[in-house]
Each structure stands twice: as C-alpha cells, then as structure tokens.
Amino acid sequence: MFDWKKFIDLGNKLLNEQDEEYVRTAIGRFYYGLFGVLRRYLINVRHKYYLLSKGAWVHASVYVELKNSDDINERQVSKILNKLRKVRNQSDYDSHLDIFHFVKFIADNKKDLEIAFDAIDYFKSHPGY
C-alpha cells in the first residue's frame, strides 16, 4: 500500500531547487500527500466509505468531514488542507503567477505546514489505518 507521506518527502526535495516548475510541483506533492493520508484515515478509521469514489468533489468532501469534526486535530488540519488545495490549484492552473507567489506562500505558512505534516503520524497511528 502506497505511503502518501512520501509525496511530502518528495515535495521537500523539490524545494531544494530554485526553478519555478519544481516549486509548483512541490506544492502539488504537499497537497496530495496530506490529502491522501487524510482520505485514507477517513475511509479506514472513520468509515466514510463514500470517499472511495473518484471525482473532484472528493477533495471538498474530505475537507468538510474534517472541518465539521469534533476532534480538534481534524479541524486544525482541515484548515491547512484547504489552504494547500487553493494554492495547489493556483500552481497547476494560474500561469500568470510567478515563483515568488509560491515561495511566499510556503514561507508565510511554514508553521501551518509543519503542524500538518507532523499530524500525519497522528492520523496514521489509528488502528485500521
């Protein structure tokens, strides 16, 4: 079974490069790494089997499930996931934005990203994950 955290590790390696395509790709890997862990958690631990479906709506559904949770960790990481989703969409589709926009996002959200990436072990540690 694929370990989604490896996407985050790859994103960190890509940030060592100074070219825009690497930074844009790193943001995508950060988002999909976090999304993949959280989706698997919601399906396997919280039994949200409807998230097994494919489609763009699944991304919003993962966010909403976490945002509306009673668990503070889930609510906190939902905010970070949503920020990453927005900037991932920009990095994939908005060619008018330059590298400085994305580097600034990473710098401005460094603490939030660290919290989210550290929380991955919390979600992965649940029985059944």
N, CA, C and O atoms as a MOPAC input file, in Angstrom:
PM7 MOZYME 1SCF
protein

 N      0.84400 1    -1.17500 1     0.00000 1
 C      0.00000 1     0.00000 1     0.00000 1
 C      0.89500 1     1.24700 1     0.00000 1
 O      1.85000 1     1.34200 1     0.77200 1
 N      0.57400 1     2.18000 1    -0.86300 1
 C      1.39100 1     3.38900 1    -1.00600 1
 C      1.34300 1     4.24500 1     0.25600 1
 O      0.28600 1     4.41700 1     0.86400 1
 N      2.48800 1     4.77100 1     0.63500 1
 C      2.59400 1     5.68100 1     1.76800 1
 C      2.55200 1     7.11600 1     1.23600 1
 O      3.52700 1     7.60400 1     0.66400 1
 N      1.42000 1     7.78100 1     1.43000 1
 C      1.21000 1     9.13100 1     0.91100 1
 C      2.20500 1    10.13500 1     1.46800 1
 O      2.45400 1    11.16700 1     0.84600 1
 N      2.77400 1     9.85000 1     2.62300 1
 C      3.75600 1    10.76300 1     3.21400 1
 C      4.98700 1    10.90200 1     2.31200 1
 O      5.70600 1    11.89700 1     2.39700 1
 N      5.22900 1     9.92000 1     1.46000 1
 C      6.36700 1    10.00300 1     0.54500 1
 C      6.22000 1    11.16700 1    -0.42900 1
 O      7.22300 1    11.69600 1    -0.90600 1
 N      4.99300 1    11.57400 1    -0.73300 1
 C      4.78800 1    12.74700 1    -1.58000 1
 C      5.30200 1    14.00600 1    -0.87200 1
 O      5.86600 1    14.89400 1    -1.51000 1
 N      5.10700 1    14.07700 1     0.43300 1
 C      5.58600 1    15.23000 1     1.19400 1
 C      7.11100 1    15.24000 1     1.21200 1
 O      7.73500 1    16.29100 1     1.06500 1
 N      7.69900 1    14.07100 1     1.39200 1
 C      9.15800 1    13.96800 1     1.34500 1
 C      9.68900 1    14.42400 1    -0.02100 1
 O     10.68500 1    15.14200 1    -0.10300 1
 N      9.01200 1    13.99800 1    -1.07800 1
 C      9.40900 1    14.41600 1    -2.42500 1
 C      9.24800 1    15.92600 1    -2.58400 1
 O     10.11300 1    16.58000 1    -3.16800 1
 N      8.16600 1    16.47800 1    -2.07800 1
 C      7.96000 1    17.92100 1    -2.14000 1
 C      9.09800 1    18.67800 1    -1.47600 1
 O      9.56100 1    19.69200 1    -1.99700 1
 N      9.54500 1    18.19500 1    -0.33900 1
 C     10.66400 1    18.84500 1     0.35300 1
 C     11.94000 1    18.78000 1    -0.47800 1
 O     12.70300 1    19.74500 1    -0.51200 1
 N     12.17800 1    17.66300 1    -1.14200 1
 C     13.35200 1    17.55200 1    -2.01900 1
 C     13.24700 1    18.51900 1    -3.19300 1
 O     14.23300 1    19.14100 1    -3.58700 1
 N     12.05500 1    18.63800 1    -3.74100 1
 C     11.86000 1    19.53900 1    -4.88200 1
 C     12.10400 1    20.99900 1    -4.50200 1
 O     12.53300 1    21.79600 1    -5.33600 1
 N     11.83200 1    21.34700 1    -3.25000 1
 C     12.04100 1    22.73500 1    -2.80800 1
 C     13.51200 1    23.12500 1    -2.76900 1
 O     13.84100 1    24.30800 1    -2.68700 1
 N     14.40100 1    22.13100 1    -2.82800 1
 C     15.83300 1    22.43800 1    -2.86700 1
 C     16.23400 1    23.08300 1    -4.19000 1
 O     17.28600 1    23.71500 1    -4.28800 1
 N     15.40300 1    22.92000 1    -5.18800 1
 C     15.65100 1    23.53100 1    -6.49700 1
 C     15.03200 1    24.93200 1    -6.51000 1
 O     14.04700 1    25.19700 1    -5.82000 1
 N     15.61100 1    25.79600 1    -7.28400 1
 C     15.14000 1    27.18500 1    -7.32100 1
 C     14.26900 1    27.48600 1    -8.53000 1
 O     13.82200 1    28.62000 1    -8.69900 1
 N     14.02300 1    26.49000 1    -9.37100 1
 C     13.22300 1    26.71100 1   -10.57000 1
 C     11.73900 1    26.63300 1   -10.24700 1
 O     11.31100 1    25.85300 1    -9.39600 1
 N     10.97200 1    27.44800 1   -10.93600 1
 C      9.54200 1    27.56900 1   -10.66800 1
 C      8.79800 1    26.24400 1   -10.80500 1
 O      7.92400 1    25.94100 1    -9.99300 1
 N      9.13200 1    25.46100 1   -11.81100 1
 C      8.41700 1    24.19800 1   -12.00500 1
 C      8.61300 1    23.24200 1   -10.83200 1
 O      7.72400 1    22.44700 1   -10.52700 1
 N      9.75200 1    23.31000 1   -10.18100 1
 C      9.99300 1    22.46500 1    -9.01200 1
 C      9.14400 1    22.93100 1    -7.83000 1
 O      8.56100 1    22.11800 1    -7.11300 1
 N      9.08300 1    24.24600 1    -7.63900 1
 C      8.30600 1    24.79500 1    -6.52400 1
 C      6.81800 1    24.51600 1    -6.72900 1
 O      6.12600 1    24.12100 1    -5.79000 1
 N      6.32800 1    24.71600 1    -7.94000 1
 C      4.91800 1    24.42300 1    -8.23000 1
 C      4.61900 1    22.93700 1    -8.00500 1
 O      3.58200 1    22.58500 1    -7.44200 1
 N      5.51700 1    22.08600 1    -8.43900 1
 C      5.32200 1    20.64400 1    -8.26300 1
 C      5.39600 1    20.26200 1    -6.78900 1
 O      4.65200 1    19.38700 1    -6.34500 1
 N      6.27000 1    20.89300 1    -6.02900 1
 C      6.37500 1    20.61700 1    -4.59100 1
 C      5.04700 1    20.91200 1    -3.89500 1
 O      4.60400 1    20.14100 1    -3.04300 1
 N      4.42800 1    22.00300 1    -4.24800 1
 C      3.14100 1    22.35800 1    -3.64400 1
 C      2.10400 1    21.28100 1    -3.94600 1
 O      1.33200 1    20.89400 1    -3.06900 1
 N      2.08600 1    20.81000 1    -5.15800 1
 C      1.16800 1    19.72400 1    -5.51500 1
 C      1.43500 1    18.46400 1    -4.72000 1
 O      0.49900 1    17.80400 1    -4.26800 1
 N      2.69900 1    18.12200 1    -4.54200 1
 C      3.04000 1    16.92500 1    -3.77200 1
 C      2.64300 1    17.10200 1    -2.30700 1
 O      2.17000 1    16.15600 1    -1.67800 1
 N      2.83000 1    18.30200 1    -1.76000 1
 C      2.42300 1    18.55800 1    -0.37300 1
 C      0.91900 1    18.33900 1    -0.22500 1
 O      0.46100 1    17.66400 1     0.69700 1
 N      0.16900 1    18.91900 1    -1.14600 1
 C     -1.27900 1    18.78300 1    -1.05500 1
 C     -1.70400 1    17.32100 1    -1.18100 1
 O     -2.44400 1    16.81700 1    -0.33600 1
 N     -1.24800 1    16.64500 1    -2.21600 1
 C     -1.71000 1    15.27300 1    -2.43500 1
 C     -1.21000 1    14.31800 1    -1.35700 1
 O     -1.88800 1    13.34100 1    -1.03900 1
 N     -0.03900 1    14.58500 1    -0.79300 1
 C      0.43800 1    13.76600 1     0.31600 1
 C     -0.47300 1    13.87900 1     1.52000 1
 O     -0.87400 1    12.87000 1     2.10100 1
 N     -0.80100 1    15.10300 1     1.89300 1
 C     -1.68900 1    15.32500 1     3.03900 1
 C     -3.09200 1    14.82500 1     2.73400 1
 O     -3.70700 1    14.15900 1     3.56600 1
 N     -3.60000 1    15.13600 1     1.55800 1
 C     -4.92600 1    14.67900 1     1.16100 1
 C     -5.01700 1    13.14900 1     1.19800 1
 O     -5.98900 1    12.59700 1     1.71400 1
 N     -4.02200 1    12.47800 1     0.66000 1
 C     -4.03900 1    11.01200 1     0.61400 1
 C     -4.07600 1    10.38500 1     1.99500 1
 O     -4.82700 1     9.43800 1     2.23000 1
 N     -3.26800 1    10.90800 1     2.91100 1
 C     -3.27100 1    10.39400 1     4.29000 1
 C     -4.63200 1    10.61500 1     4.93100 1
 O     -5.18800 1     9.70600 1     5.54700 1
 N     -5.16400 1    11.81400 1     4.78900 1
 C     -6.43000 1    12.15900 1     5.44100 1
 C     -7.60600 1    11.39400 1     4.84000 1
 O     -8.50500 1    10.96800 1     5.56500 1
 N     -7.60300 1    11.22300 1     3.55300 1
 C     -8.68000 1    10.45700 1     2.90600 1
 C     -8.65000 1     9.00300 1     3.38000 1
 O     -9.68600 1     8.43600 1     3.72700 1
 N     -7.45700 1     8.40500 1     3.39300 1
 C     -7.33900 1     7.01500 1     3.86600 1
 C     -7.80100 1     6.90600 1     5.32300 1
 O     -8.49400 1     5.95700 1     5.69000 1
 N     -7.41700 1     7.87400 1     6.14000 1
 C     -7.84100 1     7.90900 1     7.54600 1
 C     -9.36600 1     7.94900 1     7.64400 1
 O     -9.96500 1     7.18100 1     8.39700 1
 N     -9.98600 1     8.84300 1     6.88400 1
 C    -11.44600 1     8.97300 1     6.95100 1
 C    -12.15100 1     7.70100 1     6.48000 1
 O    -13.18700 1     7.32700 1     7.03100 1
 N    -11.60600 1     7.04700 1     5.48400 1
 C    -12.21900 1     5.82100 1     4.97400 1
 C    -11.99900 1     4.66300 1     5.93900 1
 O    -12.95600 1     3.99100 1     6.32500 1
 N    -10.75900 1     4.42300 1     6.33000 1
 C    -10.42100 1     3.22600 1     7.11000 1
 C    -10.70900 1     3.33900 1     8.59400 1
 O    -11.04600 1     2.34400 1     9.23600 1
 N    -10.58100 1     4.52800 1     9.14600 1
 C    -10.75800 1     4.70200 1    10.59400 1
 C    -12.14500 1     5.23500 1    10.91700 1
 O    -12.80900 1     4.75100 1    11.83300 1
 N    -12.57500 1     6.23000 1    10.16200 1
 C    -13.87900 1     6.84000 1    10.43500 1
 C    -14.99900 1     6.24100 1     9.58600 1
 O    -16.15900 1     6.63300 1     9.71900 1
 N    -14.65800 1     5.29900 1     8.71900 1
 C    -15.63100 1     4.52700 1     7.91700 1
 C    -16.48700 1     5.42000 1     7.02100 1
 O    -17.69300 1     5.20900 1     6.89300 1
 N    -15.86800 1     6.39500 1     6.41600 1
 C    -16.53400 1     7.28400 1     5.45800 1
 C    -16.32000 1     6.70700 1     4.05600 1
 O    -15.57200 1     7.25400 1     3.24600 1
 N    -16.99400 1     5.59700 1     3.79900 1
 C    -16.75100 1     4.82900 1     2.57200 1
 C    -17.16000 1     5.56100 1     1.30500 1
 O    -16.69600 1     5.21400 1     0.21900 1
 N    -18.00700 1     6.55200 1     1.42000 1
 C    -18.39300 1     7.30400 1     0.22600 1
 C    -17.18300 1     8.02600 1    -0.37700 1
 O    -17.21400 1     8.41300 1    -1.54500 1
 N    -16.11700 1     8.20900 1     0.41600 1
 C    -14.91500 1     8.87000 1    -0.07100 1
 C    -14.05000 1     7.96000 1    -0.94700 1
 O    -13.03000 1     8.39600 1    -1.48100 1
 N    -14.45800 1     6.69700 1    -1.09200 1
 C    -13.77100 1     5.79800 1    -2.01500 1
 C    -14.02200 1     6.19700 1    -3.46100 1
 O    -13.24300 1     5.84600 1    -4.34800 1
 N    -15.09100 1     6.91900 1    -3.70200 1
 C    -15.42900 1     7.36200 1    -5.05400 1
 C    -14.34700 1     8.28300 1    -5.59600 1
 O    -13.57500 1     8.88000 1    -4.84700 1
 N    -14.31400 1     8.37800 1    -6.89900 1
 C    -13.35900 1     9.27000 1    -7.54700 1
 C    -14.11800 1    10.48000 1    -8.08500 1
 O    -15.29800 1    10.39100 1    -8.42500 1
 N    -13.44200 1    11.57000 1    -8.15100 1
 C    -14.04600 1    12.78900 1    -8.67200 1
 C    -13.56000 1    13.99500 1    -7.88800 1
 O    -13.11100 1    13.87600 1    -6.74800 1
 N    -13.65700 1    15.14400 1    -8.51200 1
 C    -13.17900 1    16.37700 1    -7.88300 1
 C    -13.89700 1    16.67300 1    -6.57200 1
 O    -13.31000 1    17.26300 1    -5.66600 1
 N    -15.15500 1    16.27200 1    -6.46200 1
 C    -15.93100 1    16.55800 1    -5.25600 1
 C    -15.34600 1    15.88300 1    -4.01300 1
 O    -15.60500 1    16.33200 1    -2.89600 1
 N    -14.56100 1    14.81100 1    -4.18400 1
 C    -13.97500 1    14.10100 1    -3.04300 1
 C    -13.03000 1    15.01600 1    -2.26100 1
 O    -12.92100 1    14.91100 1    -1.04000 1
 N    -12.35200 1    15.91000 1    -2.97400 1
 C    -11.41900 1    16.81900 1    -2.29800 1
 C    -12.16700 1    17.72200 1    -1.32500 1
 O    -11.75300 1    17.88400 1    -0.17700 1
 N    -13.24500 1    18.29700 1    -1.77500 1
 C    -14.04600 1    19.15600 1    -0.89600 1
 C    -14.67200 1    18.33900 1     0.22700 1
 O    -14.79000 1    18.82700 1     1.35000 1
 N    -15.06900 1    17.12200 1    -0.05500 1
 C    -15.71800 1    16.27800 1     0.95200 1
 C    -14.76300 1    15.90300 1     2.08300 1
 O    -15.16100 1    15.86700 1     3.24700 1
 N    -13.51300 1    15.62500 1     1.74600 1
 C    -12.51800 1    15.33200 1     2.79000 1
 C    -12.36400 1    16.55200 1     3.69000 1
 O    -12.34900 1    16.43200 1     4.91500 1
 N    -12.24900 1    17.71800 1     3.07800 1
 C    -12.12800 1    18.95200 1     3.84600 1
 C    -13.33800 1    19.15600 1     4.76000 1
 O    -13.16500 1    19.46300 1     5.93900 1
 N    -14.53700 1    18.99500 1     4.24800 1
 C    -15.75900 1    19.22100 1     5.02300 1
 C    -15.86600 1    18.22500 1     6.17700 1
 O    -16.23700 1    18.60700 1     7.28700 1
 N    -15.54900 1    16.96900 1     5.93300 1
 C    -15.58800 1    15.95900 1     7.01100 1
 C    -14.68800 1    16.37500 1     8.16500 1
 O    -15.07700 1    16.28900 1     9.32900 1
 N    -13.50000 1    16.82100 1     7.83900 1
 C    -12.54400 1    17.20600 1     8.87800 1
 C    -12.93400 1    18.52600 1     9.54100 1
 O    -12.81600 1    18.67700 1    10.75700 1
 N    -13.39100 1    19.45800 1     8.74700 1
 C    -13.78000 1    20.77800 1     9.26200 1
 C    -14.92400 1    20.67100 1    10.27600 1
 O    -14.96500 1    21.42300 1    11.24900 1
 N    -15.84700 1    19.74100 1    10.04700 1
 C    -17.01600 1    19.59600 1    10.90600 1
 C    -16.82600 1    18.57900 1    12.02600 1
 O    -17.78500 1    18.21900 1    12.70800 1
 N    -15.62000 1    18.12500 1    12.21300 1
 C    -15.32900 1    17.09500 1    13.21100 1
 C    -15.35600 1    17.64900 1    14.63400 1
 O    -15.17300 1    18.84500 1    14.86100 1
 N    -15.58800 1    16.74700 1    15.57700 1
 C    -15.46500 1    17.09000 1    16.99600 1
 C    -14.00800 1    17.03800 1    17.46700 1
 O    -13.68100 1    17.53800 1    18.54300 1
 N    -13.14500 1    16.43800 1    16.66400 1
 C    -11.73300 1    16.27000 1    17.00100 1
 C    -10.96400 1    17.52900 1    16.59900 1
 O    -10.96400 1    17.91300 1    15.43000 1
 N    -10.31600 1    18.16100 1    17.55800 1
 C     -9.58400 1    19.40300 1    17.29600 1
 C     -8.46700 1    19.20800 1    16.29100 1
 O     -8.18600 1    20.10700 1    15.49800 1
 N     -7.81600 1    18.03400 1    16.30900 1
 C     -6.74200 1    17.76000 1    15.35200 1
 C     -7.28300 1    17.72600 1    13.92300 1
 O     -6.64900 1    18.22900 1    12.99600 1
 N     -8.44500 1    17.13500 1    13.76100 1
 C     -9.06100 1    17.06900 1    12.43700 1
 C     -9.45600 1    18.46000 1    11.95300 1
 O     -9.23900 1    18.79700 1    10.79000 1
 N    -10.02800 1    19.25800 1    12.82700 1
 C    -10.42600 1    20.61900 1    12.43400 1
 C     -9.20900 1    21.46100 1    12.06800 1
 O     -9.23400 1    22.20800 1    11.09000 1
 N     -8.14700 1    21.33700 1    12.85500 1
 C     -6.94400 1    22.12300 1    12.60400 1
 C     -6.32200 1    21.75800 1    11.24700 1
 O     -5.96400 1    22.63700 1    10.46300 1
 N     -6.20200 1    20.48100 1    10.98700 1
 C     -5.56700 1    20.06100 1     9.73900 1
 C     -6.46600 1    20.36000 1     8.53100 1
 O     -5.97000 1    20.50900 1     7.41500 1
 N     -7.78200 1    20.44800 1     8.74900 1
 C     -8.67500 1    20.77600 1     7.63000 1
 C     -8.36900 1    22.16800 1     7.08500 1
 O     -8.42500 1    22.38200 1     5.87400 1
 N     -8.05100 1    23.10300 1     7.95400 1
 C     -7.73900 1    24.46800 1     7.52400 1
 C     -6.47700 1    24.49000 1     6.66300 1
 O     -6.40500 1    25.18900 1     5.65200 1
 N     -5.50200 1    23.72000 1     7.08400 1
 C     -4.23800 1    23.66400 1     6.35000 1
 C     -4.44100 1    22.96400 1     5.00100 1
 O     -3.90700 1    23.39800 1     3.98000 1
 N     -5.21500 1    21.88000 1     5.01200 1
 C     -5.52000 1    21.17300 1     3.77100 1
 C     -6.20500 1    22.11600 1     2.78300 1
 O     -5.88000 1    22.11200 1     1.59500 1
 N     -7.13400 1    22.90900 1     3.26000 1
 C     -7.85900 1    23.83000 1     2.39600 1
 C     -6.93200 1    24.89900 1     1.80800 1
 O     -7.04000 1    25.23200 1     0.62800 1
 N     -6.02900 1    25.43300 1     2.62400 1
 C     -5.05200 1    26.40600 1     2.12100 1
 C     -4.19900 1    25.77700 1     1.02800 1
 O     -3.96800 1    26.37600 1    -0.02300 1
 N     -3.73500 1    24.56000 1     1.29100 1
 C     -2.90100 1    23.87000 1     0.30300 1
 C     -3.67100 1    23.58900 1    -0.98500 1
 O     -3.12000 1    23.68600 1    -2.08200 1
 N     -4.92900 1    23.24700 1    -0.84400 1
 C     -5.74500 1    22.95800 1    -2.02800 1
 C     -5.86500 1    24.19500 1    -2.91800 1
 O     -5.76400 1    24.10700 1    -4.14200 1
 N     -6.08000 1    25.34300 1    -2.28400 1
 C     -6.21500 1    26.58000 1    -3.05900 1
 C     -4.92300 1    26.93200 1    -3.78300 1
 O     -4.94300 1    27.27900 1    -4.96400 1
 N     -3.80000 1    26.84300 1    -3.07600 1
 C     -2.53400 1    27.20200 1    -3.71300 1
 C     -2.10000 1    26.11200 1    -4.69500 1
 O     -1.39000 1    26.40400 1    -5.65700 1
 N     -2.50800 1    24.87900 1    -4.47200 1
 C     -2.21200 1    23.81500 1    -5.44000 1
 C     -2.95800 1    24.07800 1    -6.74100 1
 O     -2.40700 1    23.88800 1    -7.82600 1
 N     -4.19700 1    24.51200 1    -6.63500 1
 C     -4.94600 1    24.86400 1    -7.84200 1
 C     -4.26600 1    26.02300 1    -8.58400 1
 O     -4.18600 1    26.01700 1    -9.81300 1
 N     -3.78200 1    27.00800 1    -7.83400 1
 C     -3.06000 1    28.11100 1    -8.46500 1
 C     -1.79300 1    27.61600 1    -9.15600 1
 O     -1.48700 1    28.02300 1   -10.27700 1
 N     -1.06300 1    26.73700 1    -8.48000 1
 C      0.19800 1    26.27000 1    -9.06200 1
 C     -0.03700 1    25.42200 1   -10.31100 1
 O      0.81300 1    25.37700 1   -11.20100 1
 N     -1.17500 1    24.76000 1   -10.37700 1
 C     -1.48300 1    23.92900 1   -11.54200 1
 C     -2.09800 1    24.71300 1   -12.70000 1
 O     -1.91800 1    24.33500 1   -13.85800 1
 N     -2.81500 1    25.78900 1   -12.41300 1
 C     -3.62400 1    26.42100 1   -13.45200 1
 C     -3.32700 1    27.88400 1   -13.73500 1
 O     -3.66900 1    28.37100 1   -14.81300 1
 N     -2.70400 1    28.60200 1   -12.81200 1
 C     -2.51800 1    30.04400 1   -12.99600 1
 C     -1.10000 1    30.35600 1   -13.47100 1
 O     -0.18700 1    30.53100 1   -12.66300 1
 N     -0.93200 1    30.42000 1   -14.77100 1
 C      0.40400 1    30.64800 1   -15.33200 1
 C      0.88300 1    32.09200 1   -15.14500 1
 O      2.07400 1    32.36900 1   -15.29000 1
 N     -0.02400 1    33.00300 1   -14.82700 1
 C      0.37200 1    34.39700 1   -14.63300 1
 C      1.05900 1    34.62900 1   -13.28400 1
 O      1.70900 1    35.65600 1   -13.09000 1
 N      0.91800 1    33.68300 1   -12.35600 1
 C      1.59300 1    33.80600 1   -11.06000 1
 C      3.03400 1    33.32900 1   -11.22100 1
 O      3.30900 1    32.38600 1   -11.96300 1
 N      3.95000 1    33.99300 1   -10.51500 1
 C      5.34900 1    33.59400 1   -10.64600 1
 C      5.83400 1    32.87400 1    -9.39800 1
 O      5.08800 1    32.70300 1    -8.43400 1
 N      7.06300 1    32.46700 1    -9.42700 1
 C      7.64800 1    31.66400 1    -8.35000 1
 C      7.55800 1    32.38000 1    -7.00300 1
 O      7.40500 1    31.73700 1    -5.96400 1
 N      7.65300 1    33.69800 1    -7.02000 1
 C      7.65700 1    34.45200 1    -5.76400 1
 C      6.33600 1    34.29400 1    -5.00700 1
 O      6.31800 1    34.28600 1    -3.77600 1
 N      5.26100 1    34.17100 1    -5.72900 1
 C      3.95300 1    33.94700 1    -5.10600 1
 C      3.96700 1    32.64300 1    -4.30400 1
 O      3.48400 1    32.60100 1    -3.17200 1
 N      4.51300 1    31.59800 1    -4.88400 1
 C      4.50200 1    30.28500 1    -4.24600 1
 C      5.54200 1    30.17900 1    -3.13300 1
 O      5.29900 1    29.54600 1    -2.10600 1
 N      6.68900 1    30.79500 1    -3.34100 1
 C      7.70700 1    30.81200 1    -2.28800 1
 C      7.18600 1    31.59500 1    -1.08200 1
 O      7.41700 1    31.20900 1     0.06400 1
 N      6.49000 1    32.68500 1    -1.34700 1
 C      5.89500 1    33.48200 1    -0.26100 1
 C      4.84100 1    32.66200 1     0.48800 1
 O      4.78300 1    32.70200 1     1.71700 1
 N      4.01300 1    31.92200 1    -0.24600 1
 C      3.01700 1    31.07800 1     0.41200 1
 C      3.69700 1    30.09300 1     1.35400 1
 O      3.27000 1    29.93600 1     2.49700 1
 N      4.73200 1    29.43900 1     0.89600 1
 C      5.43400 1    28.44800 1     1.72300 1
 C      6.04000 1    29.12400 1     2.94300 1
 O      5.93700 1    28.60000 1     4.05200 1
 N      6.66700 1    30.27500 1     2.75800 1
 C      7.27400 1    30.99700 1     3.87900 1
 C      6.21900 1    31.47000 1     4.87700 1
 O      6.39400 1    31.32400 1     6.08700 1
 N      5.13000 1    32.03400 1     4.37100 1
 C      4.07400 1    32.56100 1     5.24200 1
 C      3.33100 1    31.46100 1     5.99000 1
 O      2.76700 1    31.70800 1     7.05600 1
 N      3.32700 1    30.26900 1     5.45000 1
 C      2.56000 1    29.16200 1     6.03900 1
 C      3.45800 1    28.04600 1     6.56300 1
 O      3.00800 1    26.91800 1     6.76500 1
 N      4.71400 1    28.36500 1     6.77700 1
 C      5.67700 1    27.34300 1     7.21400 1
 C      5.22800 1    26.63500 1     8.48600 1
 O      5.29600 1    25.40900 1     8.57400 1
 N      4.77500 1    27.38900 1     9.45700 1
 C      4.34400 1    26.80900 1    10.73600 1
 C      3.13400 1    25.88900 1    10.52600 1
 O      3.10300 1    24.77700 1    11.05300 1
 N      2.14900 1    26.34600 1     9.76600 1
 C      0.96800 1    25.52500 1     9.49100 1
 C      1.34100 1    24.24200 1     8.75700 1
 O      0.82300 1    23.16900 1     9.06700 1
 N      2.24200 1    24.35600 1     7.78300 1
 C      2.66500 1    23.16900 1     7.04800 1
 C      3.37300 1    22.17800 1     7.97000 1
 O      3.15500 1    20.97000 1     7.86900 1
 N      4.21000 1    22.67900 1     8.85600 1
 C      4.89400 1    21.79400 1     9.81000 1
 C      3.89000 1    21.09700 1    10.72100 1
 O      4.02300 1    19.90500 1    10.99400 1
 N      2.88800 1    21.83300 1    11.19100 1
 C      1.85300 1    21.23900 1    12.03900 1
 C      1.13200 1    20.12600 1    11.28600 1
 O      0.92500 1    19.03900 1    11.82400 1
 N      0.75200 1    20.39800 1    10.04500 1
 C      0.02400 1    19.40700 1     9.24700 1
 C      0.87800 1    18.17400 1     8.99700 1
 O      0.40700 1    17.04700 1     9.14700 1
 N      2.13200 1    18.38400 1     8.61700 1
 C      2.98100 1    17.25000 1     8.30000 1
 C      3.32400 1    16.44500 1     9.55200 1
 O      3.46400 1    15.22300 1     9.48900 1
 N      3.45700 1    17.12600 1    10.68100 1
 C      3.67200 1    16.40600 1    11.95200 1
 C      2.43100 1    15.61500 1    12.34800 1
 O      2.54000 1    14.54500 1    12.94700 1
 N      1.25300 1    16.13500 1    12.01600 1
 C     -0.00600 1    15.46900 1    12.37900 1
 C     -0.22900 1    14.17900 1    11.59500 1
 O     -1.05300 1    13.35200 1    11.98400 1
 N      0.48500 1    14.00700 1    10.51400 1
 C      0.31100 1    12.80300 1     9.70400 1
 C      0.51400 1    11.55000 1    10.54500 1
 O     -0.24100 1    10.58700 1    10.41300 1
 N      1.51200 1    11.55300 1    11.39700 1
 C      1.75700 1    10.38200 1    12.25100 1
 C      0.58100 1    10.11800 1    13.18300 1
 O      0.27200 1     8.96400 1    13.48000 1
 N     -0.07600 1    11.17700 1    13.64500 1
 C     -1.26800 1    11.02200 1    14.48300 1
 C     -2.35400 1    10.26900 1    13.73000 1
 O     -2.95200 1     9.33700 1    14.26900 1
 N     -2.61100 1    10.66200 1    12.50000 1
 C     -3.66800 1    10.01800 1    11.71600 1
 C     -3.28500 1     8.59400 1    11.32200 1
 O     -4.12400 1     7.69300 1    11.32000 1
 N     -2.02100 1     8.40400 1    10.99200 1
 C     -1.56600 1     7.07800 1    10.57300 1
 C     -1.49000 1     6.09300 1    11.74200 1
 O     -1.45500 1     4.88200 1    11.52500 1
 N     -1.46400 1     6.60100 1    12.98200 1
 C     -1.29900 1     5.73300 1    14.15300 1
 C     -2.60400 1     5.06800 1    14.60000 1
 O     -2.58400 1     4.19600 1    15.46800 1
 N     -3.71800 1     5.46200 1    14.02700 1
 C     -5.00600 1     4.88200 1    14.42600 1
 C     -5.12300 1     3.43900 1    13.94700 1
 O     -4.72800 1     3.12200 1    12.82400 1
 N     -5.66200 1     2.56600 1    14.79200 1
 C     -5.86300 1     1.17900 1    14.36500 1
 C     -6.76000 1     1.12700 1    13.12400 1
 O     -7.79500 1     1.78900 1    13.05400 1
 N     -6.34300 1     0.34200 1    12.17600 1
 C     -7.11000 1     0.19000 1    10.94900 1
 C     -6.66200 1     1.09000 1     9.83900 1
 O     -7.07800 1     0.91600 1     8.69300 1
 N     -5.79700 1     2.08000 1    10.15600 1
 C     -5.36200 1     2.99900 1     9.11300 1
 C     -4.76600 1     2.19800 1     7.96400 1
 O     -4.33100 1     2.77600 1     6.96800 1

